[in-house]
Amino acid sequence: MAKQAEGPLVNPVEMAMPDSAAVVSRVKENSRYDNVFRSIYGQDVLNDSDKGYAAIADAIATFEKTSMFMPFDSRYDRALRGEIKLTPQEELGKTLFFSQQFTNCNACHQLSSSPFNPQETFTNYEYRNIGVPANPDLMAQNGNKKDFGLLDNPAINDPRQAGKFKVPSLRNVAVTGPYMHNGVFQDLRTVVLFYDKYNNPKRVINPETGQLWGEPEVPEKVDLATLEKAPALPDRRVDAIVAFLKTLTDQRYEPLLNGQ
Ligand code: HEC
């Protein structure tokens, strides 16, 4: 966990700080942080950039383990604990989501082998190519560069990894659009329709563009073996899955669901 917290601060495409020393001196500028760090990690911890950086990563990782960071208080979680009841539509969506007969969502978006695990993260943390189309607006801004996903990682050179992206968690997904690594879909319902197009000959049009679904950005190795395994979804089931995905919203973000 702490190792993971070290990365984004100095990653050029994330927070882009030049190095660990720069991060430590930024933290030191704030006298409150300076005091708290010294009281927890030792008086001279921020005088050494390695020790200071390790302490910063440790503090973030510790925060990520708290119930403030992982409250497990969405309607999904509350229903699991018997505190509330889901609506019949949400209940239908939940059944569809976790069933291998009606959808294949949980082949990728389920960590625990037992379906209703109280700390389910809704990702198996694997990398998959699901055939997401390029986002033309984004391409226009980055010189039409294709995004090869995992294969763009300098440490990876196996062409079979082209177009794979990490399966994301679906917690809070209803309030964190746009969707996919490139933001190609604005609406959660479009994402569900996108999956259905693999199995439903009627879903040929992307409702956001009014055009045919775009070709996969990286067409080789799309995981069709998994994606083409479900029956077509009638609209009622699409809506139920969207309603279910909304139940994965932490209580503090529920007000953001209004008007969607
Ligand atoms: C083969 C594995 C796989 C299956 C099956 C699958 N997903 Fe995904 N899902 C992914 C991957 C990988 C991404 C990220 C793709 C990207 O960023 O380009 C994703 C992205 C998403 C997103 C967008 C998340 C975001 O924050 O952008 C939603 C919503 C979603 N999936 C819901 C579902 C639902 C609902 C189903 C079942 C109908 C499903 N998925 C089936 C692998 C899968």
py3Dmol code that shows the C-alpha trace and the ligand (Angstrom):
import py3Dmol

protein = """\
ATOM      1  CA  MET A   1       0.000   0.000   0.000  1.00  0.00           C
ATOM      2  CA  ALA A   2       2.729   2.485   0.958  1.00  0.00           C
ATOM      3  CA  LYS A   3       4.672   1.634  -2.199  1.00  0.00           C
ATOM      4  CA  GLN A   4       1.585   2.405  -4.248  1.00  0.00           C
ATOM      5  CA  ALA A   5       1.184   5.785  -2.544  1.00  0.00           C
ATOM      6  CA  GLU A   6       4.762   6.742  -3.538  1.00  0.00           C
ATOM      7  CA  GLY A   7       4.124   6.574  -7.276  1.00  0.00           C
ATOM      8  CA  PRO A   8       1.584   9.266  -8.193  1.00  0.00           C
ATOM      9  CA  LEU A   9       3.376  12.196  -6.532  1.00  0.00           C
ATOM     10  CA  VAL A  10       6.367  12.025  -8.878  1.00  0.00           C
ATOM     11  CA  ASN A  11       4.702  10.415 -11.902  1.00  0.00           C
ATOM     12  CA  PRO A  12       4.905  12.926 -14.785  1.00  0.00           C
ATOM     13  CA  VAL A  13       1.328  12.195 -15.890  1.00  0.00           C
ATOM     14  CA  GLU A  14      -0.087  12.385 -12.379  1.00  0.00           C
ATOM     15  CA  MET A  15       1.156  14.974  -9.858  1.00  0.00           C
ATOM     16  CA  ALA A  16       4.458  15.540 -11.688  1.00  0.00           C
ATOM     17  CA  MET A  17       6.617  16.639  -8.732  1.00  0.00           C
ATOM     18  CA  PRO A  18      10.267  16.530  -9.906  1.00  0.00           C
ATOM     19  CA  ASP A  19      11.523  14.167  -7.188  1.00  0.00           C
ATOM     20  CA  SER A  20      11.008  12.940  -3.650  1.00  0.00           C
ATOM     21  CA  ALA A  21      13.044  15.834  -2.172  1.00  0.00           C
ATOM     22  CA  ALA A  22      10.667  18.329  -3.803  1.00  0.00           C
ATOM     23  CA  VAL A  23       7.664  16.538  -2.316  1.00  0.00           C
ATOM     24  CA  VAL A  24       9.234  16.526   1.151  1.00  0.00           C
ATOM     25  CA  SER A  25      10.067  20.233   0.991  1.00  0.00           C
ATOM     26  CA  ARG A  26       6.509  21.025  -0.168  1.00  0.00           C
ATOM     27  CA  VAL A  27       5.126  19.199   2.868  1.00  0.00           C
ATOM     28  CA  LYS A  28       7.593  21.018   5.129  1.00  0.00           C
ATOM     29  CA  GLU A  29       6.312  24.394   3.937  1.00  0.00           C
ATOM     30  CA  ASN A  30       3.130  23.748   5.888  1.00  0.00           C
ATOM     31  CA  SER A  31       4.026  24.156   9.560  1.00  0.00           C
ATOM     32  CA  ARG A  32       1.086  22.071  10.691  1.00  0.00           C
ATOM     33  CA  TYR A  33       2.181  19.124   8.545  1.00  0.00           C
ATOM     34  CA  ASP A  34       5.767  19.663   9.657  1.00  0.00           C
ATOM     35  CA  ASN A  35       4.749  19.415  13.329  1.00  0.00           C
ATOM     36  CA  VAL A  36       2.514  16.403  12.888  1.00  0.00           C
ATOM     37  CA  PHE A  37       5.117  14.517  10.848  1.00  0.00           C
ATOM     38  CA  ARG A  38       7.758  15.196  13.472  1.00  0.00           C
ATOM     39  CA  SER A  39       5.536  14.078  16.314  1.00  0.00           C
ATOM     40  CA  ILE A  40       4.580  10.822  14.570  1.00  0.00           C
ATOM     41  CA  TYR A  41       7.707   9.836  12.635  1.00  0.00           C
ATOM     42  CA  GLY A  42      10.542  11.495  14.621  1.00  0.00           C
ATOM     43  CA  GLN A  43      11.985  15.013  14.930  1.00  0.00           C
ATOM     44  CA  ASP A  44      14.272  14.923  11.893  1.00  0.00           C
ATOM     45  CA  VAL A  45      12.129  12.815   9.575  1.00  0.00           C
ATOM     46  CA  LEU A  46      11.614  15.572   7.016  1.00  0.00           C
ATOM     47  CA  ASN A  47      15.320  16.488   6.956  1.00  0.00           C
ATOM     48  CA  ASP A  48      16.101  13.384   4.936  1.00  0.00           C
ATOM     49  CA  SER A  49      14.306  13.109   1.622  1.00  0.00           C
ATOM     50  CA  ASP A  50      14.196   9.291   1.619  1.00  0.00           C
ATOM     51  CA  LYS A  51      12.929   8.996   5.182  1.00  0.00           C
ATOM     52  CA  GLY A  52      10.566  11.906   4.651  1.00  0.00           C
ATOM     53  CA  TYR A  53       9.150  10.429   1.457  1.00  0.00           C
ATOM     54  CA  ALA A  54       8.662   7.028   3.098  1.00  0.00           C
ATOM     55  CA  ALA A  55       6.813   8.726   5.976  1.00  0.00           C
ATOM     56  CA  ILE A  56       4.543  10.603   3.550  1.00  0.00           C
ATOM     57  CA  ALA A  57       3.717   7.369   1.711  1.00  0.00           C
ATOM     58  CA  ASP A  58       3.110   5.601   5.014  1.00  0.00           C
ATOM     59  CA  ALA A  59       0.734   8.350   6.163  1.00  0.00           C
ATOM     60  CA  ILE A  60      -1.272   8.116   2.924  1.00  0.00           C
ATOM     61  CA  ALA A  61      -1.393   4.302   3.075  1.00  0.00           C
ATOM     62  CA  THR A  62      -2.554   4.466   6.700  1.00  0.00           C
ATOM     63  CA  PHE A  63      -5.306   6.911   5.761  1.00  0.00           C
ATOM     64  CA  GLU A  64      -6.391   4.577   2.950  1.00  0.00           C
ATOM     65  CA  LYS A  65      -7.087   1.874   5.528  1.00  0.00           C
ATOM     66  CA  THR A  66      -9.499   4.008   7.541  1.00  0.00           C
ATOM     67  CA  SER A  67     -13.270   3.834   7.387  1.00  0.00           C
ATOM     68  CA  MET A  68     -13.255   7.469   6.285  1.00  0.00           C
ATOM     69  CA  PHE A  69     -11.533   6.361   3.080  1.00  0.00           C
ATOM     70  CA  MET A  70     -13.453   3.056   2.760  1.00  0.00           C
ATOM     71  CA  PRO A  71     -16.772   3.631   4.486  1.00  0.00           C
ATOM     72  CA  PHE A  72     -18.696   0.677   3.006  1.00  0.00           C
ATOM     73  CA  ASP A  73     -21.890   2.633   3.605  1.00  0.00           C
ATOM     74  CA  SER A  74     -23.431   2.698   0.110  1.00  0.00           C
ATOM     75  CA  ARG A  75     -27.019   1.519  -0.265  1.00  0.00           C
ATOM     76  CA  TYR A  76     -25.558  -1.754  -1.557  1.00  0.00           C
ATOM     77  CA  ASP A  77     -23.574  -2.221   1.672  1.00  0.00           C
ATOM     78  CA  ARG A  78     -26.437  -1.101   3.897  1.00  0.00           C
ATOM     79  CA  ALA A  79     -28.797  -3.541   2.174  1.00  0.00           C
ATOM     80  CA  LEU A  80     -26.252  -6.321   2.616  1.00  0.00           C
ATOM     81  CA  ARG A  81     -26.264  -5.631   6.350  1.00  0.00           C
ATOM     82  CA  GLY A  82     -30.066  -5.663   6.376  1.00  0.00           C
ATOM     83  CA  GLU A  83     -30.314  -1.952   7.296  1.00  0.00           C
ATOM     84  CA  ILE A  84     -32.349  -0.991   4.221  1.00  0.00           C
ATOM     85  CA  LYS A  85     -34.111  -2.767   1.387  1.00  0.00           C
ATOM     86  CA  LEU A  86     -33.162  -2.220  -2.258  1.00  0.00           C
ATOM     87  CA  THR A  87     -35.976  -1.384  -4.661  1.00  0.00           C
ATOM     88  CA  PRO A  88     -37.177  -4.275  -6.861  1.00  0.00           C
ATOM     89  CA  GLN A  89     -35.381  -2.674  -9.839  1.00  0.00           C
ATOM     90  CA  GLU A  90     -32.069  -2.403  -7.941  1.00  0.00           C
ATOM     91  CA  GLU A  91     -32.505  -5.955  -6.693  1.00  0.00           C
ATOM     92  CA  LEU A  92     -33.005  -7.157 -10.282  1.00  0.00           C
ATOM     93  CA  GLY A  93     -29.861  -5.275 -11.348  1.00  0.00           C
ATOM     94  CA  LYS A  94     -27.886  -6.881  -8.550  1.00  0.00           C
ATOM     95  CA  THR A  95     -29.048 -10.356  -9.557  1.00  0.00           C
ATOM     96  CA  LEU A  96     -28.146  -9.705 -13.197  1.00  0.00           C
ATOM     97  CA  PHE A  97     -24.762  -8.232 -12.287  1.00  0.00           C
ATOM     98  CA  PHE A  98     -23.713 -11.212 -10.191  1.00  0.00           C
ATOM     99  CA  SER A  99     -25.167 -13.887 -12.465  1.00  0.00           C
ATOM    100  CA  GLN A 100     -23.111 -15.738 -15.032  1.00  0.00           C
ATOM    101  CA  GLN A 101     -26.284 -16.609 -16.870  1.00  0.00           C
ATOM    102  CA  PHE A 102     -27.541 -13.080 -17.697  1.00  0.00           C
ATOM    103  CA  THR A 103     -24.388 -10.949 -17.807  1.00  0.00           C
ATOM    104  CA  ASN A 104     -20.708 -11.511 -17.444  1.00  0.00           C
ATOM    105  CA  CYS A 105     -19.916  -8.476 -15.327  1.00  0.00           C
ATOM    106  CA  ASN A 106     -18.606 -10.448 -12.403  1.00  0.00           C
ATOM    107  CA  ALA A 107     -16.044 -12.299 -14.512  1.00  0.00           C
ATOM    108  CA  CYS A 108     -14.021  -9.085 -14.132  1.00  0.00           C
ATOM    109  CA  HIS A 109     -15.772  -6.832 -11.608  1.00  0.00           C
ATOM    110  CA  GLN A 110     -15.795  -9.160  -8.636  1.00  0.00           C
ATOM    111  CA  LEU A 111     -12.842  -9.781  -6.364  1.00  0.00           C
ATOM    112  CA  SER A 112     -14.192 -12.230  -3.874  1.00  0.00           C
ATOM    113  CA  SER A 113     -15.245 -15.685  -4.955  1.00  0.00           C
ATOM    114  CA  SER A 114     -18.289 -15.452  -2.707  1.00  0.00           C
ATOM    115  CA  PRO A 115     -20.742 -13.040  -4.343  1.00  0.00           C
ATOM    116  CA  PHE A 116     -21.874 -10.802  -1.516  1.00  0.00           C
ATOM    117  CA  ASN A 117     -18.626 -10.201   0.318  1.00  0.00           C
ATOM    118  CA  PRO A 118     -18.997  -7.167   2.638  1.00  0.00           C
ATOM    119  CA  GLN A 119     -15.729  -5.612   1.404  1.00  0.00           C
ATOM    120  CA  GLU A 120     -16.224  -6.292  -2.305  1.00  0.00           C
ATOM    121  CA  THR A 121     -14.163  -3.890  -4.426  1.00  0.00           C
ATOM    122  CA  PHE A 122     -15.902  -4.748  -7.732  1.00  0.00           C
ATOM    123  CA  THR A 123     -12.654  -5.444  -9.561  1.00  0.00           C
ATOM    124  CA  ASN A 124     -10.449  -8.515  -9.872  1.00  0.00           C
ATOM    125  CA  TYR A 125      -7.515  -6.087 -10.463  1.00  0.00           C
ATOM    126  CA  GLU A 126      -6.647  -7.839 -13.750  1.00  0.00           C
ATOM    127  CA  TYR A 127      -5.908  -6.141 -17.087  1.00  0.00           C
ATOM    128  CA  ARG A 128      -8.321  -6.752 -19.972  1.00  0.00           C
ATOM    129  CA  ASN A 129      -8.957  -5.397 -23.447  1.00  0.00           C
ATOM    130  CA  ILE A 130     -12.708  -4.830 -23.706  1.00  0.00           C
ATOM    131  CA  GLY A 131     -12.585  -3.074 -27.073  1.00  0.00           C
ATOM    132  CA  VAL A 132     -13.167   0.506 -25.925  1.00  0.00           C
ATOM    133  CA  PRO A 133     -13.272   2.890 -28.911  1.00  0.00           C
ATOM    134  CA  ALA A 134     -10.816   5.777 -29.161  1.00  0.00           C
ATOM    135  CA  ASN A 135     -12.044   9.158 -27.929  1.00  0.00           C
ATOM    136  CA  PRO A 136     -11.667  11.456 -30.966  1.00  0.00           C
ATOM    137  CA  ASP A 137     -11.589  14.641 -28.817  1.00  0.00           C
ATOM    138  CA  LEU A 138      -8.742  13.251 -26.761  1.00  0.00           C
ATOM    139  CA  MET A 139      -6.866  12.019 -29.843  1.00  0.00           C
ATOM    140  CA  ALA A 140      -7.136  15.503 -31.357  1.00  0.00           C
ATOM    141  CA  GLN A 141      -5.359  16.901 -28.305  1.00  0.00           C
ATOM    142  CA  ASN A 142      -2.520  14.397 -28.148  1.00  0.00           C
ATOM    143  CA  GLY A 143      -1.439  14.255 -31.772  1.00  0.00           C
ATOM    144  CA  ASN A 144      -3.616  11.239 -32.669  1.00  0.00           C
ATOM    145  CA  LYS A 145      -1.565   8.944 -30.525  1.00  0.00           C
ATOM    146  CA  LYS A 146      -3.185   5.560 -29.928  1.00  0.00           C
ATOM    147  CA  ASP A 147      -3.359   4.421 -26.325  1.00  0.00           C
ATOM    148  CA  PHE A 148      -2.035   0.859 -26.101  1.00  0.00           C
ATOM    149  CA  GLY A 149      -2.818   0.602 -22.402  1.00  0.00           C
ATOM    150  CA  LEU A 150      -0.632  -1.860 -20.559  1.00  0.00           C
ATOM    151  CA  LEU A 151       1.711  -2.202 -23.536  1.00  0.00           C
ATOM    152  CA  ASP A 152       2.582   1.505 -23.235  1.00  0.00           C
ATOM    153  CA  ASN A 153       4.196   0.733 -19.897  1.00  0.00           C
ATOM    154  CA  PRO A 154       7.960   0.815 -20.625  1.00  0.00           C
ATOM    155  CA  ALA A 155       8.442  -2.327 -18.539  1.00  0.00           C
ATOM    156  CA  ILE A 156       6.083  -4.348 -20.776  1.00  0.00           C
ATOM    157  CA  ASN A 157       6.900  -5.500 -24.299  1.00  0.00           C
ATOM    158  CA  ASP A 158       4.639  -8.506 -24.795  1.00  0.00           C
ATOM    159  CA  PRO A 159       2.293  -7.560 -27.687  1.00  0.00           C
ATOM    160  CA  ARG A 160      -0.485  -9.640 -26.114  1.00  0.00           C
ATOM    161  CA  GLN A 161      -0.859  -6.878 -23.512  1.00  0.00           C
ATOM    162  CA  ALA A 162      -1.911  -4.307 -26.143  1.00  0.00           C
ATOM    163  CA  GLY A 163      -5.156  -2.521 -25.362  1.00  0.00           C
ATOM    164  CA  LYS A 164      -5.467  -3.958 -21.865  1.00  0.00           C
ATOM    165  CA  PHE A 165      -6.546  -1.674 -19.034  1.00  0.00           C
ATOM    166  CA  LYS A 166      -6.914  -2.446 -15.384  1.00  0.00           C
ATOM    167  CA  VAL A 167     -10.448  -3.459 -14.463  1.00  0.00           C
ATOM    168  CA  PRO A 168     -11.635  -0.481 -12.387  1.00  0.00           C
ATOM    169  CA  SER A 169     -13.625  -0.652  -9.181  1.00  0.00           C
ATOM    170  CA  LEU A 170     -17.291   0.194  -9.680  1.00  0.00           C
ATOM    171  CA  ARG A 171     -17.734   1.823  -6.289  1.00  0.00           C
ATOM    172  CA  ASN A 172     -18.961   5.412  -6.773  1.00  0.00           C
ATOM    173  CA  VAL A 173     -19.017   4.819 -10.528  1.00  0.00           C
ATOM    174  CA  ALA A 174     -22.361   6.623 -10.963  1.00  0.00           C
ATOM    175  CA  VAL A 175     -20.809   9.906  -9.757  1.00  0.00           C
ATOM    176  CA  THR A 176     -17.408   9.622 -11.466  1.00  0.00           C
ATOM    177  CA  GLY A 177     -18.104   9.936 -15.191  1.00  0.00           C
ATOM    178  CA  PRO A 178     -17.004  10.244 -17.935  1.00  0.00           C
ATOM    179  CA  TYR A 179     -16.203   6.555 -18.365  1.00  0.00           C
ATOM    180  CA  MET A 180     -13.356   4.313 -19.517  1.00  0.00           C
ATOM    181  CA  HIS A 181      -9.663   5.272 -19.451  1.00  0.00           C
ATOM    182  CA  ASN A 182     -10.234   7.868 -22.166  1.00  0.00           C
ATOM    183  CA  GLY A 183     -13.610   9.234 -21.046  1.00  0.00           C
ATOM    184  CA  VAL A 184     -15.231   8.148 -24.317  1.00  0.00           C
ATOM    185  CA  PHE A 185     -18.677   7.649 -22.715  1.00  0.00           C
ATOM    186  CA  GLN A 186     -20.463  10.351 -20.728  1.00  0.00           C
ATOM    187  CA  ASP A 187     -23.322   8.340 -19.403  1.00  0.00           C
ATOM    188  CA  LEU A 188     -23.335   5.195 -17.284  1.00  0.00           C
ATOM    189  CA  ARG A 189     -26.204   3.780 -19.313  1.00  0.00           C
ATOM    190  CA  THR A 190     -24.061   4.038 -22.458  1.00  0.00           C
ATOM    191  CA  VAL A 191     -21.441   1.843 -20.802  1.00  0.00           C
ATOM    192  CA  VAL A 192     -24.016  -0.889 -20.167  1.00  0.00           C
ATOM    193  CA  LEU A 193     -25.290  -0.579 -23.753  1.00  0.00           C
ATOM    194  CA  PHE A 194     -21.697  -0.835 -24.956  1.00  0.00           C
ATOM    195  CA  TYR A 195     -21.318  -4.216 -23.238  1.00  0.00           C
ATOM    196  CA  ASP A 196     -24.688  -5.335 -24.581  1.00  0.00           C
ATOM    197  CA  LYS A 197     -23.635  -4.596 -28.167  1.00  0.00           C
ATOM    198  CA  TYR A 198     -21.403  -7.675 -27.995  1.00  0.00           C
ATOM    199  CA  ASN A 199     -24.485  -9.849 -27.567  1.00  0.00           C
ATOM    200  CA  ASN A 200     -27.404  -7.846 -28.925  1.00  0.00           C
ATOM    201  CA  PRO A 201     -27.659  -7.313 -32.689  1.00  0.00           C
ATOM    202  CA  LYS A 202     -30.074  -4.415 -32.051  1.00  0.00           C
ATOM    203  CA  ARG A 203     -27.520  -2.285 -30.180  1.00  0.00           C
ATOM    204  CA  VAL A 204     -25.644  -0.916 -33.158  1.00  0.00           C
ATOM    205  CA  ILE A 205     -25.884   2.801 -32.363  1.00  0.00           C
ATOM    206  CA  ASN A 206     -24.000   4.661 -29.640  1.00  0.00           C
ATOM    207  CA  PRO A 207     -26.788   6.901 -28.271  1.00  0.00           C
ATOM    208  CA  GLU A 208     -24.269   9.642 -27.408  1.00  0.00           C
ATOM    209  CA  THR A 209     -23.013  10.095 -30.957  1.00  0.00           C
ATOM    210  CA  GLY A 210     -26.043   8.805 -32.877  1.00  0.00           C
ATOM    211  CA  GLN A 211     -23.526   6.799 -34.946  1.00  0.00           C
ATOM    212  CA  LEU A 212     -22.338   3.199 -35.008  1.00  0.00           C
ATOM    213  CA  TRP A 213     -20.170   2.255 -32.031  1.00  0.00           C
ATOM    214  CA  GLY A 214     -16.560   3.205 -32.782  1.00  0.00           C
ATOM    215  CA  GLU A 215     -14.105   0.451 -33.616  1.00  0.00           C
ATOM    216  CA  PRO A 216     -11.983  -0.748 -30.689  1.00  0.00           C
ATOM    217  CA  GLU A 217      -8.915   1.470 -30.326  1.00  0.00           C
ATOM    218  CA  VAL A 218      -6.788  -1.687 -30.129  1.00  0.00           C
ATOM    219  CA  PRO A 219      -8.776  -4.372 -32.007  1.00  0.00           C
ATOM    220  CA  GLU A 220      -6.302  -7.222 -31.519  1.00  0.00           C
ATOM    221  CA  LYS A 221      -6.956  -9.408 -28.503  1.00  0.00           C
ATOM    222  CA  VAL A 222     -10.290  -7.984 -27.400  1.00  0.00           C
ATOM    223  CA  ASP A 223     -11.519 -10.404 -24.737  1.00  0.00           C
ATOM    224  CA  LEU A 224     -14.448 -11.641 -26.817  1.00  0.00           C
ATOM    225  CA  ALA A 225     -14.335 -15.022 -25.124  1.00  0.00           C
ATOM    226  CA  THR A 226     -15.645 -13.328 -21.982  1.00  0.00           C
ATOM    227  CA  LEU A 227     -17.652 -10.464 -23.484  1.00  0.00           C
ATOM    228  CA  GLU A 228     -19.680 -12.539 -25.947  1.00  0.00           C
ATOM    229  CA  LYS A 229     -20.961 -14.980 -23.383  1.00  0.00           C
ATOM    230  CA  ALA A 230     -24.156 -13.267 -22.217  1.00  0.00           C
ATOM    231  CA  PRO A 231     -27.648 -13.117 -23.733  1.00  0.00           C
ATOM    232  CA  ALA A 232     -28.948  -9.806 -25.120  1.00  0.00           C
ATOM    233  CA  LEU A 233     -30.273  -7.366 -22.508  1.00  0.00           C
ATOM    234  CA  PRO A 234     -33.718  -5.856 -23.008  1.00  0.00           C
ATOM    235  CA  ASP A 235     -34.020  -2.173 -21.967  1.00  0.00           C
ATOM    236  CA  ARG A 236     -35.615  -3.113 -18.672  1.00  0.00           C
ATOM    237  CA  ARG A 237     -32.520  -5.076 -17.678  1.00  0.00           C
ATOM    238  CA  VAL A 238     -30.174  -2.341 -18.864  1.00  0.00           C
ATOM    239  CA  ASP A 239     -32.037   0.115 -16.616  1.00  0.00           C
ATOM    240  CA  ALA A 240     -31.914  -2.325 -13.714  1.00  0.00           C
ATOM    241  CA  ILE A 241     -28.140  -2.724 -14.032  1.00  0.00           C
ATOM    242  CA  VAL A 242     -27.730   1.073 -14.090  1.00  0.00           C
ATOM    243  CA  ALA A 243     -29.965   1.339 -10.998  1.00  0.00           C
ATOM    244  CA  PHE A 244     -27.805  -1.282  -9.289  1.00  0.00           C
ATOM    245  CA  LEU A 245     -24.570   0.532 -10.169  1.00  0.00           C
ATOM    246  CA  LYS A 246     -26.009   3.666  -8.528  1.00  0.00           C
ATOM    247  CA  THR A 247     -26.425   1.748  -5.263  1.00  0.00           C
ATOM    248  CA  LEU A 248     -22.613   1.468  -5.088  1.00  0.00           C
ATOM    249  CA  THR A 249     -22.365   5.184  -4.203  1.00  0.00           C
ATOM    250  CA  ASP A 250     -20.930   6.020  -0.763  1.00  0.00           C
ATOM    251  CA  GLN A 251     -23.506   7.757   1.402  1.00  0.00           C
ATOM    252  CA  ARG A 252     -21.607  11.071   1.390  1.00  0.00           C
ATOM    253  CA  TYR A 253     -21.835  11.242  -2.438  1.00  0.00           C
ATOM    254  CA  GLU A 254     -25.494  10.239  -2.693  1.00  0.00           C
ATOM    255  CA  PRO A 255     -26.607  13.881  -3.148  1.00  0.00           C
ATOM    256  CA  LEU A 256     -24.605  13.867  -6.405  1.00  0.00           C
ATOM    257  CA  LEU A 257     -26.951  11.222  -7.809  1.00  0.00           C
ATOM    258  CA  ASN A 258     -29.867  13.645  -7.913  1.00  0.00           C
ATOM    259  CA  GLY A 259     -30.693  14.866 -11.344  1.00  0.00           C
ATOM    260  CA  GLN A 260     -29.029  11.928 -13.079  1.00  0.00           C
TER     261      GLN A 260
END
"""
ligand_1 = """\
43
HEC
C -13.616 -8.907 -19.653
C -13.658 -8.154 -18.432
C -14.862 -7.268 -18.172
C -16.204 -7.607 -18.182
C -16.822 -8.944 -18.509
C -16.928 -6.403 -17.802
N -16.051 -5.378 -17.582
Fe -16.540 -3.492 -17.059
N -14.603 -2.919 -17.369
C -13.550 -3.762 -17.670
C -12.365 -2.978 -17.944
C -10.983 -3.503 -18.303
C -12.762 -1.624 -17.830
C -11.876 -0.404 -18.055
C -11.754 -0.140 -19.532
C -11.055 1.159 -19.853
O -10.738 1.933 -18.951
O -10.843 1.398 -21.029
C -14.172 -1.627 -17.461
C -14.934 -0.480 -17.235
C -16.239 -0.486 -16.776
C -16.980 0.690 -16.398
C -16.460 2.111 -16.463
C -15.762 2.447 -15.184
C -15.133 3.823 -15.193
O -14.977 4.367 -14.087
O -14.792 4.342 -16.262
C -18.224 0.278 -15.987
C -19.364 1.143 -15.483
C -18.255 -1.163 -16.135
N -17.037 -1.588 -16.617
C -19.355 -1.950 -15.840
C -19.470 -3.267 -16.267
C -20.722 -3.999 -16.299
C -22.054 -3.465 -15.827
C -20.442 -5.220 -16.849
C -21.403 -6.319 -17.202
C -22.483 -5.937 -18.100
C -19.000 -5.246 -17.124
N -18.460 -4.053 -16.768
C -18.315 -6.330 -17.679
C -13.608 -5.136 -17.715
C -14.785 -5.870 -17.806
"""
view = py3Dmol.view(width=600, height=400)
view.addModel(protein, "pdb")
view.setStyle({"model": 0}, {"cartoon": {"style": "trace"}})
view.addModel(ligand_1, "xyz")
view.setStyle({"model": 1}, {"stick": {}})
view.zoomTo()
view.show()
